[in-house]
Amino acid sequence: MNVTVKQNHFAIRWLYLAVGVIALLFAGIIYGWSILKAPLAADFGWTADQLALNFTLTMCFFCLGGIAGGVLAKRLGICPSLILAGVLSCLGFFLTARLDGGSVAMLYVSYGLLAGLGIGIAYNVIISTVNAWFPDKKGTCSGALMMGFGASALVVGNTMSALMENPAIGWRTAFIGLGVVLGVILLATGLIIQLPPAGLELPKPAQKSGAASEDFEARDYTPGEMIRRFTFWRAFVCIVFLAAVGNTVISFARDLSISVGVEAGLATTLVGVLSVCNGLGRIATGAIFDKLGRRKTMLLANIVAIAAAGVTLLSVFTGSVPLCVAGLCVTGFSYGSCPTISSAFVSAFYGTKHFSMNFSIMNFNLMGASLLATVSSMLFTSSGGYVAPFILLLALSAVALVLNLSIKKP
């Protein structure tokens, strides 16, 4: 028998959201790779291409972890899944701290495979569990969780930078400490959050009017039904192209800043600024999604992506520090919109019943974006500059706009 949601359940869902944001704040450190890779390049002499490939592999295993998280949460439950995620993540950072530089392949296993897989499991389990409590605020909830994930490079990344540069600590101890803290936080999160109990009647989403509404009847789609929809693939490719802009810039944000004349210390800070804008873009996109609807939100995000690639390209052409700062900020907002759109789009178009698996499938757009980031890095190496990569990104974001305009019904 259904019961009306009581006051304590309202408090519980906001508590779960807060816990989820904190957990993802630490888990999102994989986006601080441009900071974390610095001592590895300095100590072991690994090239930019080798380190860029590690970021791509991390994103690939992160996506696979999302699929695994959906399966594990259903079979084992929330707590065991997050404990496993914590163990894998902790082990990944610990083994990375023990590298001797003999083989870059070991980095791909420790950081890319283990940490990427563990964080991917945690990401899907936390987002799908907390989102289940907010059917009335899909965008806002997704945006807040994504904000925590995106802000990690600033909060945790800058802390890691300071610890790694401290001679009394060093990068190895800093990596071990990060792994332990992340493992403990994911364990605690698993002990706290849970799905809404059966029979609990949560607030329904408000009916939108006018342009904000979609002209189709909402229903729950299975993963198989979803991937057979041409609309899904148009949205998937669209988000891949949009995310490629941010993914590429994140992978070499510090080096890009230095190339236009920014000093090294400020360049590290700018990576954090990009992260802040990433987080703000996520929560702002969620609020806009709830207010204006899917169509306007996705078009706005696309326009911002085009502006991000264009402004950053102009900064490279002119060697302008102010334009570089502006480009990084706009890129952060652009990239921040992508995961929020992915989450809210899947929920709005394909329902909540199979959200965990559907979202993890959509999340593979990060893999495509990471592969494009690697292509951009190869273009940088072959051309000797950032112009060619950003021309590619500008073209991709323009193609994404065409796809975006064609998305109307599931």
KERO-227128 format. One record per residue (C-alpha): x, y, z. Coordinates in steps of 0.2 Angstrom, whole numbers, plus 5000, padded with zeros to 4 digits. Layout:
KERO-227128
XYZ ...
This chain:
KERO-227128
500050005000 500750174995 500950305009 501250495007 503050545009 503250615027 504350755033 505750645038 505850565021 506150745013 507550765026 508350595021 508350635003 509250795005 510450705017 510750575003 511050714991 512350795002 513250635005 513250594987 514050764982 515450734995 515850564989 515850624971 516950774975 518350644980 517950524966 518050654953 519950674955 520150574939 519750734931 521250814939 522450704928 523250864921 523850894939 524250724944 525250674929 526550804932 527750704944 527550554933 528150644918 529550724928 530150564937 529950434923 530050544907 528450474900 527850574885 526350674883 525550544871 525850404884 525050504898 523650564887 523250374883 523150344901 521750474903 520850394888 521050224896 520450294913 518850354904 518550194895 518650094911 517650224920 516250194908 516450004910 516350024928 514650114926 513949964917 514649854931 513949964944 512249954937 512349764937 513149744954 511949864963 510449754957 511249594962 512249634977 511449794983 512149974986 513249945000 514249794994 514449884977 515150044985 516349944996 517049854980 517150024972 518150094987 519349944987 519749954968 519950144969 521150134984 522149994977 522350084960 523050244969 524150134980 524950034965 525150204956 526150264970 527250114970 527750134951 529550134947 529450194929 529950034921 528450014911 527050144907 525849984905 525849974924 525150144925 523750094913 523349954925 523450034941 522750214938 521850174921 521050004925 520849994944 520550174949 519450204933 518450054936 518150084954 517650264952 516550214938 515650094949 515450224962 514850354950 513450254943 512850174960 512850344969 511950444955 510650314951 510250284970 510150474974 509250514958 507850384963 507350504978 507150654966 505850614952 505250794954 506950874952 507950764940 508950904933 509350994950 509850824958 510950774943 511750944943 512150944961 512950774960 513950814944 514450984952 515350884966 516150774953 516750914942 517351024956 518650894962 520050954952 519951114961 519751054979 520550894979 521750924964 522451084971 522650994988 523550854979 524650974970 525251054986 525550894995 526550824980 527650974979 527950964998 529750885000 529150805017 527750715008 528050694990 526950624976 526950444982 526350474999 525050594992 524350464980 524250334995 523350455006 522150504992 521750314989 521450285008 520350435010 519350394994 519150215000 518450265017 517250395010 516550264997 516350145012 515450265022 514350315008 513850135005 513350125024 512250285023 511350295006 509950175000 508550164988 506850234992 505750095001 504450004992 502750094993 503550264997 502650404986 503850534981 503350704974 502950704956 503750814943 502850974939 501950984923 502851104911 501851214899 502251284882 503951264874 504651184890 503551024887 503950874876 502550814864 502750634868 502050514881 503350464894 503650284898 504950164904 506150094891 507249944894 509049964889 508749854873 507249964868 508250124871 509750074860 508650024846 508050204845 508850314832 508550464843 509650384857 511150374845 510850554838 510950614856 512350494860 513450564846 512950734849 513550724867 515150634862 515550784851 515050914864 516050824878 517550804867 517850994868 518050984887 518850814888 520250874876 520551044885 520550954903 521950834897 523150974892 522351124901 523951164911 525151154896 523951254885 523951394897 525851394898 525951394879 525151564878 526251644892 525351594908 526651564922 526751384929 525951424946 524451514938 524251384925 523951254939 522651374947 521851394930 521551204930 520551234946 519651374938 519151264924 518551134937 517451264946 516651314930 516451134926 515451114943 514451274941 514051214923 513351054930 512251124943 511651274932 511251154918 510151044930 509151194936 508951254918 508351084912 507051084926 506551264921 506651264902 506551084897 507650964887 507651054870 508151224875 509451164888 510351054875 510351194862 511051314874 512351184879 512851164861 513051344858 514151364873 515251214867 515451304850 515951464859 517151364870 518151294855 518051464846 518651574860 520051454865 520651434847 520651624845 521751634861 523051514853 523051614837 523351774846 524351714861 523151804873 523151764891 521451844894 520651744880 521451584886 520651614903 518951654896 519151504884 519451384899 518051454909 516851434895 517551264891 517151214910 515351274908 515251174892 515951014898 514951024914 513351024905 513650864896 513550734911 512050834918 511150824901 511550634899 510750594916 509250714914 508950664896 508950474899 507750494914 506650614904 506650514888 506750334894 506050334911 506650294929 506350104930 507850054921 508850214924 510450134931 510850034916 510150154903 511250294911 512750184911 512550154893 512350334889 513850364899 514950284886 514950454877 516350484889 517350344881 517050424863 517550594870 519150524877 519550444861 519350614852 520450694865 521750564861 521550604842 521750794847 523350754857 524050664841 523550814831 524450924843 526050814842 526050804823 525650984819 526751054834 525351164840 523551184847 522751254831 522351094822 521551014837 520451164841 519851174822 519350994824 518351024840 517551174832 516951074818 516350934829 515351054840 514551124824 514050944818 513350914836 512151064833 511450984817 511150824827 510450914842 509151004831 508450834825 508050764842 506250774845 505550614852 506150454860 
